[in-house]
Amino acid sequence: MSKIKVLIVGGGFAGVKAALKLVNHPEINLTMLSDDTSLRYYPTLYRVATGGSSAEANIPYESIFRDSNINLVKGVAKTIDRQNRQIITDEGKSYEYDFVILALGVVTNYFGIPGLSDYSFSIKSQAEAQRFKKHLHQQLIDTGRPDTNYLIVGAGPTGIELAGALPAYLKRITKSHGLDVKHLNIALVEAMPRLLPNLSKTTTRQVSKRLHQLGIKLYLNSKVEGQSADALTVNGRPLPSQTVVWTAGVTNHPFFKDNNFVIMGRGKVGVDAYLQTEPKIFVVGDNANTPFSGMAQTALHDGEFVANNLIKSLKGEMYSSYEVKKPTTVIPVGPNWAVVERGNFHLKGRLGSLIRESADLKGFKDLEPLGSATQQLLRQFSVEDYCQICATALARY
Ligand SMILES: Cc1cc2nc3c(=O)[nH]c(=O)nc-3n(C[C@H](O)[C@H](O)[C@H](O)COP(=O)(O)OP(=O)(O)OC[C@H]3O[C@@H](n4cnc5c(N)ncnc54)[C@H](O)[C@@H]3O)c2cc1C
């Protein structure tokens, strides 16, 4: 009997989770097509950007699917041929499916604001996090002083995590570069009247207070209008800076618009109670129009849900309906401090950061055996700067 061809497109949280559930199933011929060779563990990218090891946010597929029966293919999905049930890549290669799970994630959106795509930094990929980190060092080498302002646009979790980690990192590297810096201007720029508008006012208050303690300025109601090589224009006023990080906008992957999928609110793809958008085409994670789309926990939940339903259907059972799972939000802000929110439950401080560490360990363990997951967690203590001056200084301590 020929096997059922399941094709997963995208190897992030949702795609990998679905693959781990379906792998080695005797009735399934499983392929995962991704434009990468590793899973990007986004939640720790802010640490890579502030001196951490790149391995912290990078889990190679080879290590996740060790000895597993899966075809791992590197390629960029471009088109879906619904009639012939194929996904076609930008190189013209085609991959057939009986069932396809689309898990492509989101892309950065600059909302057409002039200059941002040319001059701002981002931390949405390894390469971008490394580029930002190199810039911080290079600027100290080139000018012999820190930037006038370090500006992070977007007071959502990513912007806040990065802002929280920057003071300690900048303090360390300016010292390594032999600079006696008394004060650093680090600011979060947010268009909305409050930070973390999707969370409770209690969390907003606690995080604002923590940022204040760390010396981070908060510009609220502040709309970015443009960027040049030396300044960010906010509410008509130029703020001098050569270090602007854009964390304020993402949009759904262009694959869906380009291939005429049904697009709903927030640009997400419309799905039914089985996360199916059309017969045998499933859309999961950040791509799907579900209430908590946009979080890693939702993506893992979606991947597992669709895989379980496919296994059910192979046994002749009916699909189960999707149940929304409310995620817990944990946001680290600076060393040994995190805020936790789940419904009406709030927590902050050192205990919050321990919760975050155990959540990361659980996240890694979901993807790898316990030994490798523990190693992955311990990478948070590694330093990686690619700066000779800092490496020499570090060796002296
Ligand atoms: C900096 C940052 C920090 C974050 N921190 C947190 C956090 O702390 N907690 C939390 O819950 N969420 C966090 N998130 C959100 C979370 O990472 C996402 O919700 C999650 O990654 C979504 O999973 P996904 O599988 O839908 O997409 P992704 O994980 O983005 O995976 C998409 C996959 O598709 C691949 N791909 C893209 N285009 C193509 C193509 N054309 N062809 C083939 N493959 C393609 C990509 O390489 C990737 O493997 C963060 C996001 C960012 C950017």
The ligand as a Tripos MOL2 file, in Angstrom:
@<TRIPOS>MOLECULE
LIG
   53    58     1     0     0
SMALL
NO_CHARGES

@<TRIPOS>ATOM
      1 C1         12.5220   38.2300   18.3310 C.3       1 LIG1
      2 C2         11.2990   37.4070   18.6730 C.ar      1 LIG1
      3 C3         11.0880   36.9910   19.9860 C.ar      1 LIG1
      4 C4          9.9690   36.2130   20.3030 C.ar      1 LIG1
      5 N1          9.7800   35.8240   21.6060 N.ar      1 LIG1
      6 C5          8.7210   35.0560   21.9250 C.ar      1 LIG1
      7 C6          8.5290   34.6010   23.2670 C.ar      1 LIG1
      8 O1          9.3210   34.9180   24.1590 O.2       1 LIG1
      9 N2          7.4430   33.8130   23.5360 N.ar      1 LIG1
     10 C7          6.5550   33.4560   22.5480 C.ar      1 LIG1
     11 O2          5.5830   32.7270   22.8410 O.2       1 LIG1
     12 N3          6.7040   33.8700   21.2750 N.ar      1 LIG1
     13 C8          7.7650   34.6520   20.9480 C.ar      1 LIG1
     14 N4          7.9250   35.0900   19.6570 N.ar      1 LIG1
     15 C9          6.9340   34.6680   18.6410 C.3       1 LIG1
     16 C10         7.2110   33.2240   18.2130 C.3       1 LIG1
     17 O3          8.5790   33.0540   17.9260 O.3       1 LIG1
     18 C11         6.3580   32.8840   16.9920 C.3       1 LIG1
     19 O4          5.0060   32.9950   17.3660 O.3       1 LIG1
     20 C12         6.6440   31.4680   16.5100 C.3       1 LIG1
     21 O5          7.9640   31.3780   16.0350 O.3       1 LIG1
     22 C13         5.6600   31.0800   15.3990 C.3       1 LIG1
     23 O6          5.9490   29.7960   14.9540 O.3       1 LIG1
     24 P1          5.6620   29.4090   13.4310 P.3       1 LIG1
     25 O7          6.0620   27.9680   13.3020 O.co2     1 LIG1
     26 O8          4.3090   29.8070   13.0500 O.co2     1 LIG1
     27 O9          6.6560   30.3150   12.5870 O.3       1 LIG1
     28 P2          8.2500   30.3820   12.6500 P.3       1 LIG1
     29 O10         8.7540   29.8460   13.9240 O.co2     1 LIG1
     30 O11         8.6160   31.7550   12.2550 O.co2     1 LIG1
     31 O12         8.6940   29.3720   11.5080 O.3       1 LIG1
     32 C14         8.5660   29.6630   10.1470 C.3       1 LIG1
     33 C15         9.4830   28.7320    9.3910 C.3       1 LIG1
     34 O13         9.2460   28.8520    7.9910 O.3       1 LIG1
     35 C16        10.4830   28.9700    7.3060 C.3       1 LIG1
     36 N5         10.1830   29.6880    6.0610 N.ar      1 LIG1
     37 C17         9.8670   30.9900    5.9070 C.ar      1 LIG1
     38 N6          9.6030   31.2620    4.6180 N.ar      1 LIG1
     39 C18         9.7530   30.1070    3.9320 C.ar      1 LIG1
     40 C19         9.5770   29.7330    2.5800 C.ar      1 LIG1
     41 N7          9.1890   30.5970    1.6360 N.pl3     1 LIG1
     42 N8          9.8120   28.4450    2.2300 N.ar      1 LIG1
     43 C20        10.1880   27.5340    3.1580 C.ar      1 LIG1
     44 N9         10.3520   27.8260    4.4600 N.ar      1 LIG1
     45 C21        10.1130   29.0940    4.8410 C.ar      1 LIG1
     46 C22        11.3710   29.7030    8.2910 C.3       1 LIG1
     47 O14        12.7310   29.5180    8.0220 O.3       1 LIG1
     48 C23        10.9660   29.0390    9.5860 C.3       1 LIG1
     49 O15        11.6470   27.8120    9.7310 O.3       1 LIG1
     50 C24         9.0310   35.8600   19.2970 C.ar      1 LIG1
     51 C25         9.2440   36.2770   17.9850 C.ar      1 LIG1
     52 C26        10.3690   37.0470   17.6630 C.ar      1 LIG1
     53 C27        10.5790   37.4990   16.2470 C.3       1 LIG1
@<TRIPOS>BOND
     1     1     2 1
     2     2     3 ar
     3     2    52 ar
     4     3     4 ar
     5     4     5 ar
     6     4    50 ar
     7     5     6 ar
     8     6     7 ar
     9     6    13 1
    10     7     8 2
    11     7     9 ar
    12     9    10 ar
    13    10    11 2
    14    10    12 ar
    15    12    13 ar
    16    13    14 ar
    17    14    15 1
    18    14    50 ar
    19    15    16 1
    20    16    17 1
    21    16    18 1
    22    18    19 1
    23    18    20 1
    24    20    21 1
    25    20    22 1
    26    22    23 1
    27    23    24 1
    28    24    25 2
    29    24    26 1
    30    24    27 1
    31    27    28 1
    32    28    29 2
    33    28    30 1
    34    28    31 1
    35    31    32 1
    36    32    33 1
    37    33    34 1
    38    33    48 1
    39    34    35 1
    40    35    36 1
    41    35    46 1
    42    36    37 ar
    43    36    45 ar
    44    37    38 ar
    45    38    39 ar
    46    39    40 ar
    47    39    45 ar
    48    40    41 1
    49    40    42 ar
    50    42    43 ar
    51    43    44 ar
    52    44    45 ar
    53    46    47 1
    54    46    48 1
    55    48    49 1
    56    50    51 ar
    57    51    52 ar
    58    52    53 1
@<TRIPOS>SUBSTRUCTURE
     1 LIG1         1 GROUP 0 **** ****
